[in-house]
Amino acid sequence: MIRCPECNNLLKSYCSKLKRGERIRYYKCEICGKTLKTKVEIKVTEEVIDEDYDK
């Protein structure tokens, strides 16, 4: 959770959208009414754990 930059109140997201590999979360402060938007980049990685699995 993030805090409002103006009144330092804890914010809860009221909406989140997934667009082009990015999650966008929308926040609104209940005290001062300021709206904020955060963006999280979703990255998928694949790696080899064990090369000789069939043996």
Stockholm file with secondary structure:
# STOCKHOLM 1.0

chainA/1-55         MIRCPECNNLLKSYCSKLKRGERIRYYKCEICGKTLKTKVEIKVTEEVIDEDYDK
#=GR chainA/1-55 SS CEECTTTCCEECEEEEEEETTEEEEEEECTTTCCEEEEEEECCCCCCCSCSCCCC
#=GC SS_cons        CEECTTTCCEECEEEEEEETTEEEEEEECTTTCCEEEEEEECCCCCCCSCSCCCC
//
